Amino acid sequence: PQSLVYLIRQDDTLYSRDGKVVVAMTDAEGRFAFDDVPSEPLLVAVVLSGNRRLAGLIRPQAGANNIEISIATTYVAAYLREQLKLLSAANTLIA
């Protein structure tokens, strides 16, 4: 079955263009594509059947970008997002 794919920016907001959240659907092999994505670090979030989720991190470059999304990339993405939140909170306390 197809899965919904969306992008999250470093500030934890959904990537949108012209006020609309940009999404894609996977094909039968799980491939998906986005056009004109900014070259900034993004979290790629995939919603599977049964509301199960996978994620991975990417910094898009010009041309085609490939990313493998798995349980491993989901755990790494969750860990790094949590570390970023802790660092942000610590910097707020110091300022």
N, C-alpha and C positions, 0 to 999 in steps of 0.2 A: 504493500500500500504506500501511497505517497505520504510524505511528511512535510510539515511546515518548517521553514527555515527563516530566521530573522537575525539581525545584527544588533549588538549592544556596544555603545561607545564606552570609553574609559570612565566617563562621569556617570555611568550606570543609566544612561538614557537610551531609548531605542533609536536606531539610525533611521532618519526620515529625510525625505526630499519633498520640497514644496508642501510641507505640512502633513504629508502622509507617510506612515510607517512603511518602509520598504521590506517586502517579504518575497520569498520564492518557494516553490514546491519542488520536491525531489522527483526524479523520474523513476522508472522501474528498477534501475540499478543503484539508486540512492544519490545520483549526481544532481547538482543544482548550479545555478549561475545567477550572479548579480551584475548589472551594468553600472558603470560610472561610480564605483565605490571609492571613497577617499583613502589616501595612503596613510592612514592612522591605525594604531592598534585597535582591533575589534574582536569582540567575542562573537563567535558564530554559534547560535543556539538552534537546536533541532528538536522539534516536538514530535515524538513517535506516537504510535497508537497507544491507547490506554494512558495518555498524558505522561508517558515516560519521556525523559529529556536527556539529551547529550549535548556537549559543548566542546569548543576548541578555540584557540587563540590564533589570530592571523594579523599580519601587517601587509595589506595588499600592495602589490607593485604593479607597474604597467604591464599589460598583457594578461595572459591566463595565469591564475593562481590555483593551486591544488592544495586541499587540506584533507587529512584523514581525521574523521571524528570517531571516537571510541570511548569506552569506559575510562581508559587511561587518560585521554586528553580532557575528559570531563572532570576527573579528580584534580588534575593539574590546574585547569582553569579555575575551579572552585577554590583551590588553595591560594593561587595568586590573587584572585579577587579579594579574598579575606585578608591577605597580607597587605594589599593596597588600602583597604578600609582601615586597618590598624595603623598603618603608617600615616594616613591622612588624619586620623583622630589624634595621634601623637603630635603631629605638626600643628594641629589646631590648639592643643594644650600649651605648646611651647610659644606660639605666637601671641 
